[in-house]
């Protein structure tokens, strides 16, 4: 039996339940839903709500494992640290951490394509890929200046994102009240497709809209009564996001047929315009752009800081840990992650990028779900949340199920990204060993 002997945290526990709930909701209720409703309609026709419900249930299973691990090890920094505790294998824990990093950069590439689509076209007509690359350059410049995202700012951004989704639901309610729309579409799947297979195929895309909760693991040291507050805020935020998403899914399929939704790179703008309610297109597009831009900025901040941290630990080449002298921001990590994201925009396929993000995160979640079972043997002195054993078992099964639904193209794409990570990791190890040899020789 081992005990939890980590020193007490020096950070002030100033985050209560409501603020933590808002933070997690802001992370989950992000840009994905603004971009992916059209892609989702290709898979499930008008039955948009069903894969969103399925994805919510699957996300809640893995959230159960996170709630136990995060409250059990309140100083751990996420799935990579859990993996190291559970499996005592540095390469495996590196791969888990790098999967998070690769998922972040790939997600930012997808969000930049969404930003440069129909929502931006409302204001100015530009080719999508060049506009996406310029957008990422602006995000990098903001990142390098030293963005200090506060919880207060996050609450404001979350309110803006939610307001856009509320507008969608309300205007379609007005459309229905006036005798418009077609409710029968909400049970229709594409011709020749079974309901179960359509929902499962859609769940892979819908799952992208629920990820983000895992980053809340980094907040735990500043949460009051973490063993009680964290699980409540986590499950409440996911459930709230689920309800909002299902309402948006129902509203979208009632307002427009699937072929019109799937043909738009700004599907929710198309829904608002189809309602006939006098909401200016520019206003809704602006809300959507703010949501997408905020998501991309926070994602790139996470990716660059994770790159910097891994370089500091010697897991990635040391050059990636260099910082600007005055700003103290990791400029090489920012530059590297931005260039990779720019390269990924050349793929130009939002579906492929979103599915790759999901595959990479499924690997992370699979690791976390196995870790929670392995670490049951490790007892700690403080009280913590404990999930029913069946939950991580079902979560492992759900991760494997979703992995089997991914196409070979997505697997190859994900494997290439991880292979690059492994190459960089061994390059870093080689660099460290050479540095050690030089030091020994000089001595």
N, C-alpha and C positions, 0 to 999 in steps of 0.2 A: 504493500500500500504506500502510495506517495502522497505528500501533502502539498497544498498550494503555498509556496513560500515566497512568492514575488513580493517585493517591497510595496508598501502602500503608495497609491498614486499621488503625485505632487500637484496634479491638476485640480482646479476647483470644480466640485460637483454642482454646477449651476443650471443644468438642463432638466427641466421637469417634464412630465408626461406630454402636455399639449405641444411644447416646442419640439420634442423628439418626434411626436406624431407628424407635425408639419414638415420636419426635415425629411423623414422617410417618405412621406406622401409626395413631397417635391421631387425626390429622387426617382420614385416609381412612376408618378403621373407626369412623365416627361414628354419628349418630342415624338416618340414612336407612334403614338396613336394618331398624330396629325399627318404622318407620312404614310402609314401602312394600311389604312382602311381600304384603299383601292387594291393593293396587293392581296389583301385578305379576301376581297370579294371574288377574285379570280379562282380562289380555292373552294370557297363555300357558297358562292352565289349570294342570295339574300339572307342566309342563315348566319349572319355575322356575329350574333351574340353567343352562339354555341361554342366556338373555339375559344372565345374570351373567357367563358365560364370554365371550360376545361383547363385552360392555361392558368387561371386563378387557383384552381384546386391543386394543380401540380406545383405551382409556386409556393402555396401554403405548406405543402409537405416539406420542401427543403427549408422554408423559413422556420419550421419547427426544430430542425437540426441546428440552424444558426442560433436560435433563441437559447438552446441548451449550451452550445459551445461558447457563445459570447458571454453569457452570464457565469459560466463555469470558469472561463479564463478571461476575465475582464480587462486584461492588459494585452491580449493577443491581437495581432494585426490582420486577422482575416484567415481565409482558407489555407494560404501557404504555410502560416504558422501552425494551424491545426494539423496540417499534413505532416509537418516536421515532428510535432509532438507524437502523432499517432504512428507514423511509419519509420521514423528515424532515418530517412533517406533524403539526402540533400538534393539529388537530381530530380526526384519526384516533387519535392516541395518547390524547387525552382520552376519546374514545368507548370505547376499550379499557379504560381505567381506570374509567370510569363503569359499564361493563358488569359489571366485577368488583364494584363497589359495589352496583349494582342487584340483582345475583345474590345478594349477601350478605343484603340486606334482605329480599328475596323468600324466600330460604331460611329466614331466622329466622321469618318469618310462617308458613311451612309447618310448621316445627318446633314453633311455639307451638300450632298446631292439633293436631299429633300429641301434644304434652304434655297437652292438655286432653281427649284422647280416652279410650279404654278403660283406659289405664294409670292415669290420674288417677281415673277412675270407680271403681276398686278401693277407693279410700279415701273419696271424697266425690262425690256426684252433683251436677254443675253443668252449666249450658248451655255448650257448647263455645266459642263465639265470645267471650262475656264472660270466661270463664276464661282463654282465650288472651290477651286484652287485659291482664288483671290480671298474668298471667305475664310479659308483655313489660315491664310497668311495674316489676316486681320486678327483672328483668334490667337495666333502665335504671338503677335505683337502685344496684345493685351496681357497674355500669359506672362511674357517676359518682363513687362512693366511691374509685375508683382500684384496680381489679383489676390485680395484677401476676402474670400467669400464669407460673409457673416450669416448667421442664422436669420437675422432680421431681413437681410436682402433676399435670402432664400424664401422667406414667407411671402414677400412681395411678388417674386417671380412665380411662385406656386399659385398665388391668387390670380395672376394674369393668365397662366396656363389653364386653370380651372374655369375662369370666366369664359374662355373660348369654347370649352366643352359644354358649359351650361348654355351658352348661346345656341349651339347646335341642337341640343335637346329641346330648348324652349321654342325655337322657330319651327321645328318640325311638329311640336305640339300645337302651335297656331295653325300650321298647314292642315293637320288632321281635323282640328276643330272646324275649319272652313270647308271640310269635305274633300280635301286633297290627299295625296299620298296613296300608297297601296300596302295595307297591313298584311295581305296574303303573302307578300314576298319574304317575310321573316321566317317562313318554314320551307322555302324553296332552295334546293341545292342544284348545282350545274347538271344538265341533262346527262344521263348515263353514269352518274357518280352516286355511290352509296352514301348514306348520311354519315355512318361511322368513319369511313375512309376520308370523306371530305372534312369532317370535324378534326380528325387527327392531323391531316395535312395542314389545316388552318391553324392548329394549336402551336405548331412550330413557329409560325410567324407571330401569332398572338403572344407567345411566351416572351418575345422581345420587348413587348410593352410592359411587362411586369418586372423585368430585371432592374436592378438599382438598389434594392433593399439590402444587398450584401455589403454595400459600402458603409452602411450605418454601423458596422462592427467597429469602425475607427472612432466612433463617438462615445463608446461605452465608459471610458474613464471619467467623462464629465457629466454622466447621468446620475441624478439622485435616485437612490434605492434601485440600482440597476436590475437586480433579480426580479423585481416586481414590475417596474416601469417599462423595461425594454420589450419583454414579450407582448405586453398589452399594446404598446405603441406600434410594434411591428405588425401584429395580426390585424389591428384596427386600420392601419394605413393601407395594407394590402386589400382588405375587404372593401374599404372606401373606394380605392382605385378600381376594384372589380365592378362595383355598382355603377360608377361613372362610365366605365368602358362599355358595360353591357347596354346602358341607356343610349350611349353614342352609337353603338352598333345597331340597335333597334331603330334609332332615328335615321341613320344613314340608309338602311335598306328600305325603310318606309318612304323616304323622300325620293330615292333614285334607283333605277334598275342596276343590277350588277355590272353590266357592260359599260354604263356611263361612269360608274364609280371607278372601275378598273382602268378606264381610259384617261383618268386625271392624275396628275402628279401633285395636285392639291385637293384631295377628295373631300375634305370637310368644308372647304370654300365652295365647292360645287354643290354640296348639300345645302349650305346657307343660301346660296343664290337660287337654288331650285324651290326653296320654301316660299319665295315671293315676299318675304318680310323685309322691310326697308332697313336692313343692316348694310352699311356701305362695304363693298368688297375690300376696299383699302384698309378698313378698320379690322376686319377679321383676319386679313392677310398679315397685318402688322402684329396682331396677337400671336398668330402661328409662327411668324418669323422670330419673335421674341422667345417663344417656347423652344424652338429648334436651336436658335443661337445660344441660349442659356444652357441647353443640354450639351451642345458641342463644346462650349467653353469649360463647363464643369468636368466633362469627360476628358478633355485634353489636359486640364490641370491635374486630374488624377493620374493619367497615363505618364505625363512628364515627371511628376513627383515619384511615382512608382519606379520609373526608369532610373531616376537619380538615386533613390534608396537602394535599389539592387546593385547599382554601380558602386555605391559607397561600401556595400557589404562584400564587394569583389565578385558578385554573381554575373555582372555584365562588365564590359571593358571600362577601365577607370576614367577614360576621357569623358564618359557620359555624366560624370559627377562634377564637372567644372561649373562654376557659378559666375555670374556677372559681379564684378567687385563692388559696385555701389548698390545695385538692386538686390543682390543676394538671391537671384533667381537662377535655376539650373538651365542656362541658355543652350548648352549642347544637347541635353535631354529634350528640351522643347523643340530645338531645330530637328533633331533626329526623328522624333515622333511625328512632327508636322510633315516632314518630307515623306515618311512612310504613308501617312494618311492621304497626302496629295497623290502619291503613286496609286493608292487603292481607289481613288475617285475615277481613275482611268478605266476601271472595270465598268463603271457606268450603270451597274445593275443593282438597284436597291434591294431586291429580293435576295440575291446571292450574298450581299454584304450582311443583311439582317440575319440570314440563316447561318452564316459563318460565326457571327457574334454569339448566337444561341448555342451552336455546337461547342465553341470554346468555353462558354460559361457552363454548359452541361458537364464538361470535364471537371471544372472547378467545383460544381455542386455535387457531382458524384463523389469526389474526394472528401468533401465536407460531410456528406451523409455516411460514408464508410467510417470516417474519423470519429463521428459521434458514438458509433457502436464500439470501435476499438478502444476509445478512451473511457468507456464505462468502467474499466478496471482501475482507472486513475481517480482516486477519491480526493476531494478538496475539503478544506475546513469550513468554508462558508456555505450558506444556503444558496442554491441556484435553481433555475428553471430546469425541469426534467421532462422531456417529451416522451409520450408512450413509445415503447420499442417498435411497435408496428409502423409508426410514422416514418422513421428513416429507412426502414425496409421497403415500404411502399415508394418512398422518394427515390431510392436506388433503382427500383424497377421502372419508375416513371422516367428517370434520366436515360436509362438504357433503351426504353421504348422510343423516346423522342430521338435518340441517336440513330436508331435503326431506320427512322423515317427520313433521315437526311440523304440527299442525293450524293452520288459519287463525286460530282464536281465540288460540292461543299466540303466533303472529306479531304479531297486533294488540296483545296485552297487552305483549309485549316492546317493540314499536315505541313504544307510549305511554310506557313507562318511559324509553326512550332520548330521546324527544322532550322530556320533562320535563328530562332532563339537559342537552340542547342548549340549551334555553331558559334554564336556570340559568347555563350557561357564557357565553352571550351577555350575560346580565344582569351577570355578573361583569366581563366585558370592558368593558361600558358604564360600570359603576361605576368601574373603574380609569381609563378615559379621562376621565371627568368629574373625578376626583380629580387627574389629571395636568393638565387644563385649568385647574383652580382654582389649582394650585401655580404654573403658568406665569403666570396673571393676577396673582396676589399678588406674584410676583417682579417 
